[in-house]
Amino acid sequence: MGEDDIGGCGPRRGRLCENFHPSPKGHTRHTRHTDHNPTKPQVTATHEDFAEALTALALAGTLAVVASGTTGAYFSDTKSGGITGTVGSIHVSVSGQSSDGVNGNGINLTYSNLMPGAVQTVTFDFQNTGPVAQDVFMTFPNVPALHALNNLGTYGEVHVASSGTPLFDSANLNDGRTRADGTNSCGALTPAGCWPLPTSLKVASSVAPGASGVVTFSFGYASKLGNGSNGGTGGVWNSYPVLDAYGADTTPTPGTGLPVNVVATQVGQQP
């Protein structure tokens, strides 16, 4: 047997056996020797052939990594900062004046010696002392006191204006809350019929910072209240609760007058 027949290799061409064929995937092809254990393939390629195949495999792996983009490195740039701000607030200042022209403390307004047929007016000023625009309201939080005023019906009248613009006018303050069963004796409440003073009145909208206004609140007893009277007995204005009060219109703590608040809110919000 010649040198070319060693290991089952046929005649050589150059440095490769004539029967050596590289695998399509770059691996060397193995042949089984019939005289040896079939589980042990014999490699018939040279060392140079293995080196060339391994180089091809390494190159293919490198190309796959580059194509997938998973190189393990990337560029980045970061700029740091923060979020800051201020919180707005709502503030209103008021000053009042009683019907006799004497400046009051806050809006502690006072009617003096009310007489039938003679309307008196009290006034208070407001100013937006906050940093943002605001709406301004008058509210009447004491339900029994407000009902006592409205219970006058056509025996009393109320007029409210803001900087000369009428906001509320009524010569029939009846709220219709005179029945124990809770039904309203007035039915629908309209300016042409029963028109009670509401629990809240908007006196100004979108008041700019620093801007101000003047609100007038006028009240008078109807002239018919004094018909046939003998001078009257005097007393205090608007005592509550009234005798025919029911439910929320009653109170265990009687009082006089009409508690009022001046409320500033964020524009578009209710007090």
Backbone torsions as a table, in degrees:
resi	resn	phi	psi	omega
1	MET	NA	131.5	-178.3
2	GLY	-84.1	176.4	-179.5
3	GLU	-62.6	-31.6	-178.2
4	ASP	-73.4	-12.7	-179.2
5	ASP	-96.6	0.5	-178.0
6	ILE	-67.4	136.8	177.7
7	GLY	69.8	19.6	176.9
8	GLY	77.4	16.7	-177.6
9	CYS	-91.1	135.3	178.4
10	GLY	-78.5	-165.0	180.0
11	PRO	-57.5	142.3	-177.7
12	ARG	-88.8	149.1	169.0
13	ARG	-124.6	107.8	-174.2
14	GLY	71.8	-118.8	-176.8
15	ARG	-113.0	-2.8	179.1
16	LEU	-102.3	147.4	172.6
17	CYS	-66.3	148.6	-178.3
18	GLU	-66.1	-30.0	180.0
19	ASN	-96.1	15.1	177.3
20	PHE	-91.7	125.2	179.5
21	HIS	-128.3	120.5	177.9
22	PRO	-63.7	145.4	176.9
23	SER	-65.5	150.1	176.7
24	PRO	-59.8	-25.0	-179.5
25	LYS	-93.7	11.9	175.6
26	GLY	93.9	0.5	179.1
27	HIS	-92.4	153.2	175.6
28	THR	-73.8	148.1	-178.8
29	ARG	-89.0	138.5	-179.0
30	HIS	-107.6	146.5	173.6
31	THR	-121.3	148.3	178.9
32	ARG	-94.6	132.4	178.2
33	HIS	-85.2	129.2	-173.9
34	THR	-69.8	-19.6	-178.3
35	ASP	-94.1	2.5	-178.2
36	HIS	-119.1	174.1	178.0
37	ASN	-59.3	125.3	-176.7
38	PRO	-65.0	-15.4	179.4
39	THR	-82.6	-3.5	-179.4
40	LYS	-117.1	94.6	179.6
41	PRO	-68.7	148.3	178.6
42	GLN	-104.1	126.3	178.6
43	VAL	-83.9	126.6	-175.8
44	THR	-107.4	1.2	179.6
45	ALA	-84.6	161.1	178.8
46	THR	-83.8	169.9	177.5
47	HIS	-61.1	-39.1	179.5
48	GLU	-61.6	-36.4	178.8
49	ASP	-64.5	-41.7	177.7
50	PHE	-62.2	-40.4	-179.8
51	ALA	-62.9	-42.2	179.1
52	GLU	-64.5	-39.9	-179.8
53	ALA	-66.8	-42.2	179.3
54	LEU	-65.1	-38.3	177.4
55	THR	-62.2	-41.7	178.4
56	ALA	-63.3	-39.8	178.4
57	LEU	-64.4	-43.2	-179.6
58	ALA	-63.7	-41.0	179.0
59	LEU	-63.8	-40.5	179.2
60	ALA	-63.7	-39.9	178.0
61	GLY	-64.4	-39.9	178.6
62	THR	-63.8	-43.6	178.4
63	LEU	-61.9	-37.8	-180.0
64	ALA	-65.0	-40.2	179.3
65	VAL	-65.6	-43.8	179.7
66	VAL	-63.5	-41.0	-178.9
67	ALA	-66.1	-35.2	-178.3
68	SER	-78.9	-17.0	178.5
69	GLY	81.1	1.0	-178.1
70	THR	-87.7	67.8	-179.1
71	THR	-87.0	-11.8	179.8
72	GLY	85.0	6.6	179.9
73	ALA	-137.4	146.7	177.0
74	TYR	-155.9	166.2	179.5
75	PHE	-104.5	147.4	176.7
76	SER	-150.4	159.9	177.6
77	ASP	-145.6	130.3	-175.2
78	THR	-125.1	134.7	173.0
79	LYS	-119.7	129.0	-176.8
80	SER	-100.4	149.8	178.5
81	GLY	-159.9	-155.8	180.0
82	GLY	-161.6	173.3	178.2
83	ILE	-117.9	125.4	178.5
84	THR	-129.7	171.3	179.7
85	GLY	176.6	176.5	175.9
86	THR	-126.3	155.1	179.4
87	VAL	-105.7	128.0	-179.6
88	GLY	-71.6	169.4	179.0
89	SER	-146.9	159.9	179.6
90	ILE	-118.3	123.6	178.7
91	HIS	-138.4	139.0	175.4
92	VAL	-136.8	139.3	175.2
93	SER	-113.3	147.0	-178.8
94	VAL	-135.2	153.9	172.2
95	SER	-147.3	138.2	-173.8
96	GLY	-116.8	166.4	178.1
97	GLN	-141.8	131.6	-179.4
98	SER	-78.9	173.6	-175.8
99	SER	-67.5	-16.2	179.0
100	ASP	-94.0	8.6	174.8
101	GLY	87.7	2.2	-179.6
102	VAL	-90.5	131.5	179.9
103	ASN	-60.8	132.8	179.6
104	GLY	-95.4	176.6	177.9
105	ASN	-97.3	110.6	-175.5
106	GLY	69.4	-125.3	176.4
107	ILE	-122.9	38.1	173.3
108	ASN	-79.4	82.3	-173.8
109	LEU	-87.3	149.2	-174.0
110	THR	-137.9	128.8	169.3
111	TYR	-90.4	143.3	-178.6
112	SER	-121.2	123.4	174.4
113	ASN	52.6	55.6	178.3
114	LEU	-61.7	138.4	179.6
115	MET	-130.7	145.6	178.1
116	PRO	-55.8	135.4	178.0
117	GLY	82.2	0.6	-178.8
118	ALA	-121.5	110.1	-178.5
119	VAL	-82.9	134.6	175.3
120	GLN	-114.6	153.1	-176.6
121	THR	-127.8	133.5	170.9
122	VAL	-114.6	152.5	-171.8
123	THR	-134.5	142.9	169.4
124	PHE	-138.4	150.3	177.6
125	ASP	-103.0	150.5	172.9
126	PHE	-134.0	152.6	177.3
127	GLN	-144.5	139.3	175.6
128	ASN	-79.7	107.2	179.3
129	THR	-103.5	14.0	178.0
130	GLY	-97.3	-179.2	-176.0
131	PRO	-91.5	-6.0	-177.3
132	VAL	-131.9	163.7	177.7
133	ALA	-64.3	154.8	-177.1
134	GLN	-153.2	157.4	170.5
135	ASP	-97.4	150.4	-177.7
136	VAL	-124.5	134.5	-178.0
137	PHE	-127.8	153.6	161.7
138	MET	-103.9	130.8	176.8
139	THR	-126.0	152.8	-178.6
140	PHE	-124.5	90.3	-168.8
141	PRO	-77.3	-18.0	-177.2
142	ASN	-89.6	102.8	-174.9
143	VAL	-62.2	-48.6	179.0
144	PRO	-60.2	-36.3	179.2
145	ALA	-68.1	-42.1	179.2
146	LEU	-65.8	-38.7	178.5
147	HIS	-65.6	-36.2	179.0
148	ALA	-62.6	-40.4	177.8
149	LEU	-66.0	-47.0	-178.5
150	ASN	-68.5	-23.9	-179.7
151	ASN	-67.3	-11.8	177.1
152	LEU	-65.2	-24.9	-179.5
153	GLY	59.7	-125.7	-179.1
154	THR	-83.8	4.2	177.5
155	TYR	-90.7	2.1	177.6
156	GLY	-146.5	158.7	176.0
157	GLU	-139.9	147.8	-179.5
158	VAL	-134.1	139.0	176.9
159	HIS	-136.3	127.8	179.9
160	VAL	-124.5	133.3	178.5
161	ALA	-137.7	152.3	178.2
162	SER	-125.4	115.9	-178.4
163	SER	51.3	39.8	177.0
164	GLY	88.7	-6.1	-179.8
165	THR	-97.2	120.6	179.2
166	PRO	-62.0	135.8	178.0
167	LEU	-113.4	-33.3	-176.9
168	PHE	-154.0	134.4	176.1
169	ASP	-142.9	128.9	177.3
170	SER	-153.8	135.6	172.0
171	ALA	-114.0	11.3	173.7
172	ASN	-141.5	90.6	-172.7
173	LEU	-82.3	5.3	-174.1
174	ASN	-57.5	124.3	176.9
175	ASP	-94.8	-3.5	176.3
176	GLY	74.4	6.3	-178.1
177	ARG	-92.9	70.9	-177.2
178	THR	-125.0	8.4	-176.3
179	ARG	-116.4	138.2	-178.0
180	ALA	-66.2	-27.2	-178.4
181	ASP	-80.8	-0.7	176.5
182	GLY	87.6	-7.6	178.0
183	THR	-73.1	150.4	-175.9
184	ASN	-91.5	126.1	-177.9
185	SER	-73.7	-16.4	179.6
186	CYS	-89.6	-24.0	-170.5
187	GLY	75.7	-131.4	179.5
188	ALA	-70.4	139.8	178.4
189	LEU	-96.0	118.9	-178.5
190	THR	-139.4	157.0	177.5
191	PRO	-60.2	-24.9	179.9
192	ALA	-84.3	-11.9	-179.7
193	GLY	-124.2	-126.9	175.4
194	CYS	-73.2	126.3	-176.3
195	TRP	-141.9	81.9	-176.2
196	PRO	-77.1	156.1	173.3
197	LEU	-65.0	127.1	-177.3
198	PRO	-77.9	171.9	179.8
199	THR	-73.7	-17.1	-178.4
200	SER	-147.3	138.3	175.9
201	LEU	-131.6	125.5	174.0
202	LYS	-80.2	121.0	-177.3
203	VAL	-99.2	-16.5	178.5
204	ALA	-160.9	146.9	-179.9
205	SER	-120.4	140.7	174.3
206	SER	50.1	51.0	178.9
207	VAL	-73.1	121.0	-177.5
208	ALA	-71.5	155.8	176.4
209	PRO	-55.5	129.7	-179.0
210	GLY	89.7	-16.6	-179.0
211	ALA	-76.6	158.2	-176.0
212	SER	-141.0	173.1	178.9
213	GLY	-158.7	172.0	-178.5
214	VAL	-128.5	131.3	178.4
215	VAL	-115.8	133.2	175.0
216	THR	-113.5	138.3	178.8
217	PHE	-126.0	111.6	-175.2
218	SER	-110.5	139.5	178.5
219	PHE	-139.7	147.0	173.6
220	GLY	-156.3	145.9	171.7
221	TYR	-80.0	145.8	177.8
222	ALA	-67.4	150.2	-179.5
223	SER	-59.2	-34.0	-177.6
224	LYS	-65.8	-14.8	178.7
225	LEU	-64.4	-27.5	-177.1
226	GLY	-96.7	-0.2	-178.8
227	ASN	-65.1	123.2	176.8
228	GLY	78.6	1.8	-179.5
229	SER	-79.1	163.6	-177.4
230	ASN	-114.9	56.0	176.3
231	GLY	90.3	-19.4	-179.6
232	GLY	74.8	173.7	-178.6
233	THR	-115.7	-0.1	-178.3
234	GLY	70.4	-165.5	178.7
235	GLY	133.1	-161.8	-178.1
236	VAL	-104.9	160.2	-175.6
237	TRP	-87.7	136.3	171.1
238	ASN	58.5	68.1	174.6
239	SER	-78.0	140.5	179.6
240	TYR	-140.7	154.9	1.2
241	PRO	-80.9	160.8	176.4
242	VAL	-78.5	164.1	-174.5
243	LEU	-65.7	-34.4	-176.1
244	ASP	-99.8	35.2	179.5
245	ALA	-84.3	146.3	179.3
246	TYR	-135.0	152.7	173.7
247	GLY	59.4	-127.2	-176.2
248	ALA	-66.9	-15.3	-178.7
249	ASP	-81.1	-4.0	175.9
250	THR	-96.9	162.6	177.7
251	THR	-155.1	143.6	176.5
252	PRO	-77.2	-9.7	-178.4
253	THR	-118.1	96.1	179.2
254	PRO	-62.7	157.6	179.1
255	GLY	-161.0	-176.5	177.5
256	THR	-136.2	161.3	179.2
257	GLY	86.4	-169.5	-178.6
258	LEU	-136.7	99.4	176.9
259	PRO	-57.8	139.1	-178.6
260	VAL	-141.8	145.4	174.9
261	ASN	-120.5	145.2	167.2
262	VAL	-106.0	118.2	-172.1
263	VAL	-119.2	127.5	173.5
264	ALA	-103.6	136.8	-179.7
265	THR	-130.8	164.0	169.1
266	GLN	-59.1	142.7	-175.3
267	VAL	-54.9	129.3	178.1
268	GLY	91.9	-4.5	-179.5
269	GLN	-102.4	152.4	177.6
270	GLN	-95.5	152.5	179.5
271	PRO	-74.2	NA	NA
